[in-house]
Structures are given as C-alpha cells and as structure tokens.
Amino acid sequence: MASRKGRRQRAADDFCQHTSASLVIQENADPDVMTDLDDFFSRIAPEDSRLYKHTIEGPDDMPAHIRAALTQTQVSIPVVESRMALGAWQGIFCSSTARAATVAASCCT
C-alpha cells in the first residue's frame, strides 16, 4: 500500500464467520459501554419467541440474527508501522449476539 511520509501503511481486514455474532469497534476503557449496548439491543430485539417465526434454534437465536444484522461482520483497520491504528479508547470486540455459548470463528488478513 502507499506510504505517507515514509511510513508503511496497510489495512487489516477481520471477518466474523458466524451468522449470529458480529465485530464492533467501540470504547474499551469503560466496560459499561458494552453493557449499555447489550441492554439497548435487548430492548430492540427482545428474546420473546412469540415475536418471531424462526425459533427452532432457541429463544435467543432470532434476536441474535437481528442484532448481527444491525452491526457488522467485517471491519477494516488501518495498520501503520505494523500496528493497528485504532483510536486511544477503541477496541475491537467480537460480540456473540446469542446468549447460548457459541464459538464464532474470525478470519483476519
């Protein structure tokens, strides 16, 4: 990739290979941010099987699909001098949007 002022620049692409999980770049200094986001998603996509047709995988599955659809499964982060160029308070989170314990695979290039 092109360099700016002699610094080598690239991008890291991370892709989450799961239909009910997502990647988010959010504040990493205060864990209350992620708690508040989880509470928000619980309000807009509640675990209430009466609301959904797709219930075969459990009460948390369709709300997890909705939450994943509202977030991202892929993020691209600039890499400068072999370091991800995130903001001072930013972190990358793999958020399993389902309550049941699942393993979300991630592919980074």
Order of alpha helices (4+ residues) and beta strands (2+ residues): beta-beta-alpha-alpha-beta-beta-beta-beta
